[in-house]
Amino acid sequence: MPTPAMISVEDARARILAGLRPMPAEIVALANAWNRVTAEPVLARLTQPPSDVSAMDGYALRAADGTLGATLKVIGAAPAGHPFAGQVGPGETVRLFTGSVVPKGADGILLQEDTDRDGDMATVKEAVVAGRHIRRAGQDFAHGDAVIPKGRKMTARDVGLAAAANHPWIAVHRKPRVAILATGDEIALPGEPIPPGGIVSSNSHALAALVRAMGGDPTVLPVAKDTTEAVAAAADQVMGYDLLVTTGGASVGDHDLVISGLQTRGLVVDFWQIAMRPGKPLLFGQMGAVPVLGLPGNPVSALVCAALFLLPALALMRGLPAGPPPTVTAVLGVAVRENDRRADHLRATVSTDEAGRLVVTPFPVQDSAMLRRLALADALILRAPHAPALPAGAEVAAIRLDTLGI
């Protein structure tokens, strides 16, 4: 296959996202809704609070009767969950607790600590203000209010709100089912016998962890050997998945057979090769109903590409806004040289200087086979194609890896 022209990182990401769609909705129990994305607004099925309730322990009365030194007759009590059935009249009061329904006729709350109680008589020690310490019906939300919008990733707070709105079940986008396929005669999964000259594959497990962290449902497939037939046989296992992610086998060597193997199963290539470092051999296409994202086999390249392309893809498929990873402005801890025609992503540590600025310091060796360096990195420094050399202290944009969940 002839080597294609390289496209930019931005163009590649846009074309990947254009080829994907959010997952359809499914109904899940509220207990399982954390971190899922709402497929429709969550509407309140009741009014909260349903009635005027007391915000404090104390006494319900007519505010006009709550003058300093006034003595009122206690005609009953209304613990939370047991509303007072009668009505508060002139000179009367009802004992309340936090959350108690304010009885008819009352428009003020006399705090417990502002009361002298003697038998069934209560004396006012602090004048009562009408409406104070009363939570009005619907103060939080009313029946029919959209308490949680569509496209919201459910937090624990959202789960609590949906419960308060009386929802035992909610509609969320289905988790994307992602098949992960590593390729190569030299590859063994952790714990398997390692072939002569072989290596242990880190990509499958790292990518599965990333997919799981981003709310997807990963499946790690057996390693496919470097034959067209082996790749094609692996492709037969992924029908019904929402995305196939491959690693390795999409470069320009004689044994890079992912494209030809998948083409026997209908792969149509959108693009192949992008102008970035690390990670030039990136593939995207469509194999029947299954989108295919081919990442480099190099473990650092695979994970950097995953941060730039797989994360936005998963966000879109989950029903969230999708775009480039967020960046921060930082200053260089050391000088960097001028860049070539490929966008660079320098692995770096992050610290803070005396002025409170973020300082990003790239590792002196940026070899894309050094996975330990990536694991120790806090950020990726972004260097545009043909960016000039910069001195220490110059401002740069960086992606904070710790904010991405990877």
Secondary structure, 3 states (H helix, E strand, C coil): CCCCCCECHHHHHHHHHHCCCCCCEEEEEHHHCCCCEECCCEECCCCECCCCEECCCEEEECHHHCCCCCEEEEEEEECCCCCCCCECCCCEEEEECCCCECCECCCEEEEHHHEEEECCEEEECCCCCCCCCEECCCCCECCCCEEECCCCECCHHHHHHHHHCCCCEEEEECCCEEEEEEECCCEECCCCCCCCCCEECCHHHHHHHHHHHCCCEEEECCCECCCHHHHHHHHCCCCCCCEEEEECCCCCCCCCCHHHHHHCCCEEEEEECECEECCCCCEEEEECCEEEEEECCCHHHHHHHHHHHHHHHHHHHHCCCCCCCCCEEEEECCCECCCCCCEEEEEEEEEECCCCCEEEEECCCCCCCCHHHHHHCCEEEEECCCCCCECCCCEEEEEEHHHCCC
